[in-house]
């Protein structure tokens, strides 16, 4: 029977900090007889975090000490007095500045040995890449990592059950692009789709993010940057959710009209040989970044049930990539792995 879930109301990152700290504290020996399932769950999480760093967890856990917001560290978990787990906790937000290295340096300054520090970046939502996280010495602990652990343990504790149920619900929301009609896709559907597409196209770096604009913004996915040597600008592909755009960027004002006309004509003509159609956008812009053409039809291919056929959608996108690559080979250089992260508009 469905019942109210605490985490429908405790929605902040601070609430998530609290539940993770609470779960970890259950690993203390004195709580073993209070709830054996929660005690074992805590130990499994701790061992998993050590394994992420290929570090050896203490064979016997005698003491766990938890601090929240200790010198801005979300969660600091001290195991057996000499092992420090640093947890930076996120719910869809991202790291910023040099906060992550600072936390490690702070803990080093508390006389913990480097080999006994376990920096963890816990993200229950999604983000496009974790390059800065990894370069800062942290390992990702994701929703997809913690859920299998929570599923293994059957504590009757309502807080535990609510947290697990909320993560399961969230996970299904990110997978909704597979089982919801295209017209019903939401913020979570698009992120799940983009994450899957990024992995399928083997793209690195930050290739998708929210783009603000006067119309309300969109979640954009951008890739396959090419240098147009003739006009000194760039050419790339961009998904504006349901719209497939062919873009130019970093365009000097003196050559905007020529570059825009050139690439619309090239793309329109070459696309005929690749069996898809493009058209002019509703209006041509006149800025540093402009859409020169859009795909005439929906790029998301559906199956007989009206749901996304991911494999066929990827086939179409790869066909468009092949067309653009053929143009790039005759007009300049390109690198499919480069993302125009600062050029989305």
WOWOCOR-V655565 format. One record per backbone hydrogen bond with DSSP energy under -0.5 kcal/mol. NH is the residue of the N-H (numbers start at 0). CO is the residue of the C=O. E is the energy in kcal/mol with one decimal. If there is no record, write none. Layout:
nh->NH co->CO e->E
nh->NH co->CO e->E
//
This chain:
nh->5 co->3 e->-0.5
nh->7 co->4 e->-2.1
nh->8 co->5 e->-1.7
nh->9 co->5 e->-2.1
nh->10 co->8 e->-1.5
nh->15 co->11 e->-1.6
nh->16 co->12 e->-2.9
nh->17 co->13 e->-2.0
nh->18 co->14 e->-2.0
nh->19 co->15 e->-2.2
nh->20 co->16 e->-2.7
nh->21 co->17 e->-2.6
nh->22 co->18 e->-2.5
nh->23 co->19 e->-2.5
nh->24 co->20 e->-2.2
nh->25 co->21 e->-1.1
nh->25 co->22 e->-0.5
nh->26 co->23 e->-1.9
nh->27 co->24 e->-1.9
nh->30 co->27 e->-1.9
nh->31 co->28 e->-1.6
nh->33 co->30 e->-0.8
nh->34 co->30 e->-1.6
nh->38 co->34 e->-2.2
nh->39 co->35 e->-2.6
nh->40 co->36 e->-2.3
nh->41 co->37 e->-2.4
nh->42 co->38 e->-1.9
nh->43 co->39 e->-2.4
nh->44 co->40 e->-2.3
nh->45 co->41 e->-2.4
nh->46 co->42 e->-2.6
nh->47 co->43 e->-2.2
nh->48 co->44 e->-2.3
nh->49 co->45 e->-1.9
nh->50 co->46 e->-2.2
nh->51 co->47 e->-1.8
nh->52 co->48 e->-0.8
nh->52 co->49 e->-0.9
nh->53 co->50 e->-1.7
nh->54 co->49 e->-2.5
nh->56 co->54 e->-0.5
nh->61 co->59 e->-0.8
nh->64 co->77 e->-2.5
nh->66 co->75 e->-2.1
nh->68 co->72 e->-0.9
nh->68 co->73 e->-1.6
nh->69 co->72 e->-1.1
nh->70 co->68 e->-0.9
nh->71 co->68 e->-0.8
nh->72 co->69 e->-1.6
nh->74 co->86 e->-1.6
nh->75 co->66 e->-2.7
nh->76 co->74 e->-0.5
nh->76 co->84 e->-2.7
nh->77 co->64 e->-3.0
nh->77 co->75 e->-0.6
nh->78 co->76 e->-0.6
nh->78 co->82 e->-2.9
nh->79 co->62 e->-3.2
nh->79 co->77 e->-0.5
nh->81 co->78 e->-1.1
nh->82 co->78 e->-1.7
nh->83 co->115 e->-2.6
nh->84 co->76 e->-3.0
nh->84 co->82 e->-0.5
nh->85 co->83 e->-0.7
nh->85 co->117 e->-1.7
nh->86 co->74 e->-2.7
nh->86 co->84 e->-0.5
nh->87 co->85 e->-0.5
nh->87 co->119 e->-2.9
nh->88 co->86 e->-0.7
nh->89 co->121 e->-3.0
nh->98 co->95 e->-1.4
nh->101 co->97 e->-1.6
nh->102 co->98 e->-1.6
nh->103 co->99 e->-1.4
nh->104 co->100 e->-2.5
nh->105 co->101 e->-2.4
nh->106 co->102 e->-2.1
nh->107 co->103 e->-2.6
nh->108 co->104 e->-2.0
nh->109 co->106 e->-1.2
nh->110 co->107 e->-1.6
nh->111 co->106 e->-1.2
nh->115 co->112 e->-2.0
nh->116 co->113 e->-1.6
nh->117 co->83 e->-3.3
nh->118 co->116 e->-0.6
nh->119 co->85 e->-3.5
nh->120 co->138 e->-2.8
nh->121 co->87 e->-2.5
nh->121 co->119 e->-0.6
nh->122 co->120 e->-0.7
nh->122 co->140 e->-1.6
nh->123 co->89 e->-1.8
nh->133 co->129 e->-2.7
nh->134 co->130 e->-2.5
nh->135 co->131 e->-1.1
nh->136 co->133 e->-1.7
nh->137 co->132 e->-2.0
nh->138 co->118 e->-1.6
nh->140 co->120 e->-2.7
nh->141 co->139 e->-0.5
nh->142 co->122 e->-1.1
nh->144 co->141 e->-0.9
nh->145 co->141 e->-2.3
nh->146 co->142 e->-2.1
nh->148 co->144 e->-0.7
nh->149 co->145 e->-2.5
nh->150 co->146 e->-2.6
nh->151 co->147 e->-0.9
nh->151 co->148 e->-0.7
nh->152 co->148 e->-0.6
nh->152 co->149 e->-0.9
nh->160 co->156 e->-2.5
nh->161 co->157 e->-2.5
nh->162 co->158 e->-2.4
nh->163 co->159 e->-2.5
nh->164 co->160 e->-2.4
nh->165 co->161 e->-2.4
nh->166 co->162 e->-2.3
nh->167 co->163 e->-2.3
nh->168 co->164 e->-2.4
nh->169 co->165 e->-2.5
nh->170 co->166 e->-2.6
nh->171 co->167 e->-2.1
nh->172 co->168 e->-1.7
nh->173 co->169 e->-1.9
nh->174 co->170 e->-1.1
nh->175 co->172 e->-1.0
nh->177 co->174 e->-2.1
nh->178 co->175 e->-0.8
nh->179 co->175 e->-1.4
nh->181 co->305 e->-0.7
nh->183 co->180 e->-2.1
nh->184 co->181 e->-1.4
nh->189 co->185 e->-2.4
nh->190 co->186 e->-1.7
nh->191 co->187 e->-2.5
nh->192 co->188 e->-2.6
nh->193 co->189 e->-2.9
nh->194 co->190 e->-2.5
nh->195 co->191 e->-2.1
nh->196 co->192 e->-2.9
nh->197 co->193 e->-3.0
nh->198 co->194 e->-1.9
nh->199 co->195 e->-2.4
nh->200 co->196 e->-2.7
nh->201 co->198 e->-0.7
nh->202 co->197 e->-2.3
nh->206 co->204 e->-1.1
nh->208 co->219 e->-1.8
nh->210 co->217 e->-3.5
nh->211 co->209 e->-0.5
nh->215 co->212 e->-2.1
nh->217 co->210 e->-2.0
nh->219 co->208 e->-2.7
nh->219 co->217 e->-0.7
nh->220 co->238 e->-1.9
nh->221 co->206 e->-2.7
nh->222 co->236 e->-2.1
nh->223 co->335 e->-0.9
nh->224 co->334 e->-0.7
nh->224 co->337 e->-1.1
nh->225 co->234 e->-2.5
nh->226 co->332 e->-1.9
nh->227 co->225 e->-0.6
nh->227 co->232 e->-3.0
nh->228 co->226 e->-1.1
nh->228 co->330 e->-0.7
nh->231 co->227 e->-1.3
nh->232 co->227 e->-1.3
nh->233 co->248 e->-2.9
nh->234 co->225 e->-2.4
nh->235 co->246 e->-2.1
nh->236 co->222 e->-2.7
nh->237 co->244 e->-2.3
nh->238 co->220 e->-3.4
nh->239 co->237 e->-0.6
nh->239 co->242 e->-3.2
nh->240 co->218 e->-0.8
nh->240 co->238 e->-0.6
nh->241 co->239 e->-0.6
nh->242 co->239 e->-1.2
nh->244 co->237 e->-3.2
nh->244 co->242 e->-0.6
nh->245 co->292 e->-2.8
nh->246 co->235 e->-3.0
nh->246 co->244 e->-0.5
nh->247 co->289 e->-2.4
nh->248 co->233 e->-2.3
nh->250 co->287 e->-1.8
nh->251 co->249 e->-0.6
nh->254 co->251 e->-1.6
nh->255 co->252 e->-0.8
nh->258 co->254 e->-2.8
nh->259 co->255 e->-2.6
nh->260 co->256 e->-2.3
nh->261 co->257 e->-2.6
nh->262 co->258 e->-2.3
nh->263 co->259 e->-2.0
nh->264 co->260 e->-2.3
nh->265 co->261 e->-2.5
nh->266 co->262 e->-2.3
nh->267 co->263 e->-2.7
nh->268 co->264 e->-2.5
nh->269 co->265 e->-2.6
nh->270 co->266 e->-2.2
nh->271 co->267 e->-0.7
nh->271 co->268 e->-0.7
nh->272 co->269 e->-1.1
nh->273 co->270 e->-1.5
nh->274 co->271 e->-0.9
nh->275 co->270 e->-1.3
nh->278 co->293 e->-2.5
nh->289 co->247 e->-2.5
nh->291 co->245 e->-2.8
nh->291 co->289 e->-0.6
nh->292 co->245 e->-1.3
nh->293 co->278 e->-2.6
nh->294 co->243 e->-2.3
nh->295 co->276 e->-2.8
nh->300 co->298 e->-0.8
nh->302 co->306 e->-2.8
nh->305 co->302 e->-2.1
nh->308 co->300 e->-3.5
nh->309 co->307 e->-0.9
nh->312 co->308 e->-2.1
nh->313 co->309 e->-2.5
nh->314 co->310 e->-2.0
nh->315 co->311 e->-2.0
nh->316 co->312 e->-2.3
nh->317 co->313 e->-2.7
nh->318 co->314 e->-1.8
nh->319 co->315 e->-2.1
nh->320 co->316 e->-2.6
nh->321 co->317 e->-2.4
nh->322 co->318 e->-1.9
nh->323 co->319 e->-2.5
nh->324 co->320 e->-2.8
nh->325 co->321 e->-2.0
nh->326 co->322 e->-1.5
nh->327 co->323 e->-2.9
nh->328 co->324 e->-2.4
nh->329 co->325 e->-0.5
nh->329 co->326 e->-0.9
nh->330 co->326 e->-1.0
nh->330 co->327 e->-0.7
nh->331 co->327 e->-2.7
nh->334 co->224 e->-1.8
nh->337 co->334 e->-1.6
nh->340 co->338 e->-2.4
nh->342 co->339 e->-2.3
nh->343 co->340 e->-0.5
//
